[in-house]
Amino acid sequence: MGRAIAVTRTEHVASDLRIQASRCRDGAQVRRLLALALILEGHTRTEAAKRSGMERQTLRDWVHRHNATGVAGLKSGHGPGGECQGCCRTHLVTNPAYPPTSCAVSRR
């Protein structure tokens, strides 16, 4: 079995993380906050991961990210690629028979 992981940031206790989770609108961040709260309460990594709906290794990665960047590091990021700057809509209006090929939307 793996070594226990330690939450090295001490500015929040488990109850603080639970309060932040109740105010958060990002479901994935809520799960991460609650998993960290379980670890701070003394639960094993396996149990905390299982109760939070993630793998043990994934939880380990999130703990390391939290240790490095704090609660802000637990937010969900966005995937690669940029937002369309309106070129697709303009192209579709001016050339409806030819779909756009040079935009991020066309690569999805």
FENUR-V894078 format. One record per backbone hydrogen bond with DSSP energy under -0.5 kcal/mol. CO is the residue of the C=O (numbers start at 0). NH is the residue of the N-H. If there is no record, write none. Layout:
CO & NH
CO & NH
This chain:
5 & 7
12 & 16
13 & 17
14 & 18
15 & 19
16 & 20
17 & 21
18 & 22
19 & 23
20 & 23
24 & 26
25 & 29
26 & 30
27 & 31
28 & 32
29 & 33
30 & 34
31 & 35
32 & 36
33 & 37
34 & 38
35 & 39
36 & 40
37 & 42
38 & 41
43 & 47
44 & 48
45 & 49
46 & 50
47 & 51
48 & 52
48 & 53
49 & 52
54 & 58
55 & 59
56 & 60
57 & 61
58 & 62
59 & 63
60 & 64
61 & 65
62 & 66
63 & 67
64 & 68
65 & 69
69 & 72
70 & 73
71 & 74
85 & 89
86 & 90
87 & 91
88 & 92
89 & 93
90 & 94
94 & 97
96 & 98
102 & 105
102 & 106
103 & 106
104 & 107
